[in-house]
Amino acid sequence: MFSTLANILWAIVVILFVFWLLGLVFHIAGAFIHILLIVAIIILLYNLFTANRSRRTL
């Protein structure tokens, strides 16, 4: 179950990062795209910290 959740989180991070790049290049959506980038970074950090915690307990 953990690997499925981790894969979904990584997919969300990648998608949000791509949207951020598109917004940066084509000036689409203004500040909204930067909010998406912050959300992607938060998800990335959460995923990294929970992955490290699960490896230590195994």
C-alpha positions in Angstrom: 0.0 0.0 0.0 2.8 2.4 0.8 4.4 2.1 -2.6 1.1 2.8 -4.3 0.6 6.0 -2.3 4.2 7.0 -2.9 3.7 6.5 -6.6 0.6 8.6 -6.6 2.3 11.4 -4.6 5.3 11.4 -7.0 2.9 11.6 -10.0 1.1 14.6 -8.4 4.5 16.3 -7.8 5.5 15.8 -11.4 2.2 17.0 -12.8 2.2 20.1 -10.7 5.8 20.8 -11.6 5.0 20.5 -15.3 2.0 22.8 -14.9 4.3 25.3 -13.1 6.8 25.2 -16.0 4.0 25.7 -18.5 2.8 28.7 -16.5 6.3 30.1 -16.3 6.9 29.8 -20.0 3.5 30.8 -21.3 2.5 33.2 -18.5 -0.7 31.2 -17.8 -2.8 31.5 -14.6 -0.6 34.1 -12.8 -0.2 33.4 -9.1 -2.3 30.2 -9.1 0.6 28.3 -10.8 2.9 29.3 -8.0 0.5 28.0 -5.4 0.5 24.7 -7.2 4.3 24.7 -7.0 4.2 25.2 -3.3 1.7 22.4 -3.0 4.0 20.1 -5.0 7.0 21.0 -2.8 5.0 20.2 0.3 3.9 16.9 -1.1 7.4 16.1 -2.1 8.8 16.9 1.4 6.0 14.9 3.0 6.8 11.9 0.8 10.5 12.1 1.5 10.1 12.3 5.3 7.5 9.5 5.4 9.7 7.3 3.2 12.7 7.8 5.5 10.6 6.9 8.5 9.2 3.7 7.0 12.7 2.6 6.0 14.0 3.1 9.6 11.2 1.0 11.1 11.7 -2.0 8.7 
